Every structure is written in structure tokens, then in C-alpha cells.
Amino acid sequence: MQNTDLSIGGQAVIEGVLMRNKDNIAIAVRTEKGKIILKKEKIDGISKKYPFLAWPFFRGIVGFFQMLVIGMKALTYSTNVALGEEEEVLNAWEIVGLIGFSMLFAIGLFVLVPYVITHVIGFDERSSPILFNLVDGLIKLIIFISYVAVIGYMEDIKRVFQYHGAEHKAVNCFESGKKLTVANVKKFSTIHPRCGTSFIAIVLLVGIFILSVISPITNLLIPSFSELSFILQKVILFLLRILFLFPIAAVSYEILKLAGKYKDNKILQLVNAPGLLIQKITTREPDNKMIEVAIKSLKAVL
């Protein structure tokens, strides 16, 4: 019997796997000596205090930032455990700093660079917003795939991608209703429709349409916009692109949830197809020991 609990999710960390449900997270990490260390803790979800943040579209934005914080902590913890070092606890400012740096890097590489390239090769976002954002989205996709492919040659990242595959296999096995054993989990795919990689691909697709309304909106709200200097126009339009990342993420999250729930829907399959293809780069076939780690982490949140 299939398990329809869609609250289970996770991510690969250094030499381990993080799994989560609505209330808890568990991190299983294999040490240099081969022992699996398991850490489990409750999630202090802000949506419990403010229920409206669990509503559709709000929950996507909240979940994104929540996973950034959880992910940073988990990566630091897993690195220390894997290397046999004492646990390093990040304070609030360190977490903010790491997230801030990560977001600036991501915005620079995946938002600013494609935006500039699209302008340089001769496309105008004001006269042809849909075409501009189509080209911009394609460049973003090329940069993202290239970035992931290049870092995939690093030995440590290769192993992270293998643990990513182990995470997906374990979740796929659980959702199919099969018993969580290494033999069973091995049979399942390293591809999963609710993966964060698929989320990024959907963000790129949704962004093409949502970002296309920025130029018409600026003309409507600022009638004298065309009279501003060229540089000021571009600064305003670029800042609006960053601001629009929030509704884009919110819509993309809901599409991803639907794609995971209605796996046989042809339209959702089509929308999710690019993300599933990219997962062939971000996941690798894990070994049995990696699968053991994923199973231990998953069982801790069931």
C-alpha cells in the first residue's frame, strides 16, 4: 500500500542525510570510523505561532527560508561529525551571515549575470518582456546546469550527490509502502518529483511569466519611468526582479507540491520534467553504506 504522507522531505549533507517531517528533523552522519551518528530535534516552525503562514503561497516562502537555516546548521554539524571534530554551534549572526553570503552569491550568479548577458546580446525587456525573460531564463538554466556539472567533479561533492541519491531512494521506497531495508531501497530511483532541484527548475519556468509583468507594471505605476536615466531604469527593474523572487518561489512551491501529489497528471509531469532531468546530474547511485545512513535518518522521523 502506498504511503501518501507528503510531509517527508530531506537533503544530503556531508557524509550523511537529513530527513524531516512537519515537526522534526533527523540528521544521520557516518563518521570516519564507520559509525552512524543520529541527531534528532524538533522544528520550531513560525507557522505554529502564526497559522496564516501555513496557507498556500505563504508556506512556500516560509519553508524556503526555514530550510536555508536548517540546511546551514545541518551542513556545519555533518562536517564536524564526519571529520570527528567537536560540534560547532552557529549563533544567530553567523547563520544570518552565511545565508546572506549564499543569497548574494546566488543572486549574483543566477540573477545578475543572466540579466546582464541578455541585455548585452541585444534583447530589451521593455519592448519584448516575454522574449527577454525567455532568453534570460534559458541563460539561467545553462549557468545552473554548468555550475552543478562542474562542482560534481569534486570528490566531496560527488559523495554528496550519492547521498542525495540515497535520500531519494529511501523516500521513494517509503512512499511506495515497502519495508525500509537496504535491499528494497536499492531498487528505487534516485529521482524524486519533490526534490529541491525540481523546485529550482520550476522557479526558472515560472519566472519567465511572472517577471514579464515587471516592465508593464513600472510603466503603469511610474508614468515618467521612461524619462529616467538608463542606469536608474535598469537598477529599478533589477531590484524588482529580486523582489519578485518571493511570489515566484511561492507559486513554484505550490506547483511542486501538486506535482508530488498528482504524479500521473500529464501537465504537471511536463512542468516538472526539466527538474527531473537535472536530477540526473545532482544525484548519483549510492553504495549500501550510504543507503543505511538514509534509512536511519528517515526512520527517525516516521
Secondary structure, DSSP 8 states (H G I E B T S, - for coil): -----TT-EEEEETTEEEEE-SSEEEEEEE-TTS-EEEEEEE---HHHHSGGGGSTTHHHHHHHHHHHHHHHHHHHHHHHHHTT-------HHHHHHHHHHHHHHHHIIIIIHHHHHHHHTT--TTT-HHHHHHHHHHHHHHHHHHHHHHHTTSHHHHHHHHHHHHHHHHHHHHHHT----HHHHHTS-S--TT-HHHHHHHHHHHHHHHGGGHHHHHHHH-TTGGGS-HHHHHHHHHHHHHHTHHHHHHHHHHHHHHHHH-TT-HHHHHHHHHHHHHHHHH-----HHHHHHHHHHHHHT-
